[in-house]
Amino acid sequence: MADELDKGALRSGEVRSAEIARKTKETDIQLKLVLDGAGNCETETDVPFLNHMLDAFARTGLFDIAVNAKGDIEIDDHHTVEDIGICLGQAFLKAIGDKRCIRRYGNAFVPMDEALAQVAVDISNRPHLEFRGQFPSAQVGSFSTEMVHEFLWKFALEARITLHVIVHCGSNTHHMIEAVFKALGRALGEAVFIDPRVRGVPSTKGVL
């Protein structure tokens, strides 16, 4: 039975990773992502709350992430958060490679005290974001909470995934956002997992 498996597709010993550099008049970003990691996260950005969220994302997804980002935060945090989402999405798409033998789908519910978030993903090559949730506060520290949607949309667009996010309940904005990022990590970790039972690309079309 083992001989019937596509051993090459199982990527034994191979670590899926990617590095992205993006420099514009607004931001300067270097990012490295390792899908088959241990949950390590090293972030140096001008947006402390995003550093915290990326750490939560990496730890729950068991990804290794290193980000160094400078941006025009004297204006606001928009460009920096948006461009980190773009770079993370591009790194994800590059690291996932040909998508052979992955589970493809992932779903996670994550509670954070009174808050509960759900994230479902499809590594579909069809970028889409559905976001349902309202945050009680417009700011968490200096972080604009409207940037959560912007980050998720740009990540989904560049990673070319279908992403559904539902914040079922919550009263503390910090808890609600953190639950979203942890659920995103857990769902993606499940979706990119190499499953020895999956042969080739997990699609009835034969391609993703």
C-alpha positions in Angstrom: 0.0 0.0 0.0 2.8 2.4 0.8 4.3 1.9 -2.6 1.1 3.2 -4.1 1.4 6.6 -2.5 2.9 9.5 -4.3 5.9 9.7 -2.1 7.3 12.7 -3.8 4.1 14.6 -3.0 4.5 13.9 0.7 7.6 16.2 0.8 9.3 14.1 3.4 11.9 16.3 5.1 11.0 19.3 3.0 10.2 22.6 4.7 7.8 24.9 2.9 9.0 28.5 3.2 9.1 31.8 1.4 10.7 35.2 1.7 9.1 38.4 0.5 10.5 42.0 0.3 8.3 45.0 -0.5 9.5 48.6 -0.6 7.3 51.5 -1.6 7.2 55.2 -0.7 5.0 54.3 2.2 6.5 51.1 3.6 9.7 48.9 3.7 9.0 45.3 4.6 11.0 42.1 4.8 9.0 38.9 5.7 9.8 35.3 6.0 7.2 32.5 6.5 7.8 28.8 7.3 4.7 26.8 7.0 6.2 23.7 8.7 7.4 25.5 11.7 7.1 25.5 15.5 5.1 28.7 16.2 8.1 31.1 16.4 7.5 34.7 15.6 9.9 37.6 15.4 8.3 40.9 14.6 9.7 44.4 14.4 7.0 46.7 13.1 5.7 50.2 14.0 2.4 48.7 15.0 2.7 47.0 18.4 -0.8 45.5 18.5 -0.2 43.8 15.1 3.0 42.3 16.4 0.9 40.8 19.2 -1.6 39.4 16.7 1.0 38.0 14.3 2.5 36.2 17.3 -0.9 34.7 18.2 -1.4 33.7 14.5 2.0 32.0 14.3 1.7 30.1 17.6 -1.7 28.7 16.9 -0.9 27.8 13.3 2.6 26.4 14.1 4.1 28.7 11.5 7.5 30.5 11.9 7.3 34.1 10.9 9.9 36.9 10.8 8.8 40.4 9.9 10.7 43.6 9.8 8.6 46.5 8.7 8.8 50.3 8.7 6.0 52.5 7.6 4.5 56.0 7.6 2.8 55.7 10.9 3.0 59.4 11.3 0.0 59.4 9.0 -1.7 56.3 10.5 -1.2 52.5 10.6 -3.1 51.8 7.4 -0.2 51.4 4.9 1.9 49.3 7.3 -0.9 46.9 8.3 -2.1 46.6 4.7 1.3 45.9 3.2 2.2 43.3 5.9 -1.1 41.6 4.9 0.0 41.7 1.3 3.5 40.3 2.0 2.1 37.6 4.3 -0.3 36.5 1.6 2.4 36.5 -1.1 4.6 34.4 1.2 1.8 32.0 1.9 1.1 31.5 -1.8 4.7 31.0 -2.6 5.4 28.6 0.3 2.3 26.4 -0.4 3.7 25.5 -3.8 1.8 23.2 -6.0 -0.7 22.3 -3.2 -0.3 18.6 -3.7 -1.4 16.4 -0.8 -2.6 19.2 1.4 -6.0 18.9 3.3 -7.1 22.2 1.5 -9.9 23.0 3.9 -9.6 24.2 7.5 -12.1 25.4 10.2 -11.5 26.6 13.7 -13.5 28.0 16.6 -11.4 29.9 19.1 -12.7 31.3 22.4 -11.0 34.2 24.1 -12.8 34.6 27.4 -16.2 36.1 26.4 -15.3 36.3 22.7 -15.7 33.6 20.2 -14.4 33.7 16.6 -14.7 31.2 13.8 -12.5 31.0 10.7 -13.0 28.7 7.7 -10.6 28.6 4.8 -10.3 26.9 1.4 -6.9 26.9 -0.4 -8.9 27.4 -3.5 -7.0 29.8 -5.8 -10.2 31.9 -5.7 -9.6 34.9 -3.5 -12.6 35.9 -1.4 -13.3 37.3 2.1 -16.6 37.1 4.0 -16.3 39.0 7.3 -19.1 39.1 9.9 -18.4 40.9 13.1 -18.5 44.3 14.7 -16.0 45.6 17.3 -17.2 47.7 20.2 -14.2 50.0 20.0 -12.6 51.9 17.0 -9.1 51.6 18.6 -7.1 49.2 20.6 -4.3 51.3 21.8 -3.1 53.1 18.7 -4.4 50.3 16.4 -7.4 51.1 14.2 -9.8 48.1 14.4 -11.1 48.7 10.9 -7.7 47.5 9.8 -8.6 43.9 10.8 -10.8 43.7 7.7 -8.2 45.4 5.5 -5.5 43.0 6.7 -7.6 39.9 6.2 -8.8 41.0 2.7 -5.3 41.7 1.4 -4.0 38.5 2.9 -6.8 36.5 1.3 -6.4 38.3 -2.0 -2.6 37.7 -2.2 -2.7 34.2 -0.8 -5.6 33.4 -3.3 -7.7 31.7 -0.6 -11.4 31.7 0.3 -11.6 33.1 3.8 -14.7 33.2 6.0 -14.5 35.0 9.4 -17.3 35.2 11.9 -17.1 36.9 15.3 -19.9 35.1 17.1 -19.8 37.2 20.3 -17.7 39.3 22.5 -17.6 42.6 24.4 -13.8 43.2 24.6 -12.4 44.3 21.3 -8.9 43.1 22.1 -10.2 39.6 22.9 -12.4 39.5 19.8 -9.5 40.4 17.4 -7.1 38.0 19.1 -9.6 35.2 18.8 -9.9 36.0 15.0 -6.1 35.8 14.5 -5.8 32.6 16.5 -8.6 31.0 14.6 -7.0 32.1 11.3 -3.8 30.4 12.4 -5.4 27.2 13.5 -7.6 26.9 10.4 -4.7 27.6 8.0 -2.5 25.1 9.9 -5.1 22.5 9.3 -5.6 23.4 5.6 -1.9 23.2 4.7 -1.2 20.0 6.6 0.3 17.3 4.4 -2.1 14.3 4.6 -0.6 11.0 3.4 -4.1 9.9 2.4 -4.5 12.7 -0.1 -3.1 11.9 -3.6 -2.1 14.8 -5.9 -4.0 18.0 -5.8 -7.2 17.9 -3.7 -9.6 19.0 -6.3 -12.2 17.3 -8.6 -10.8 19.6 -11.3 -7.3 18.2 -10.9 -5.9 21.7 -10.3 -6.1 24.5 -7.8 
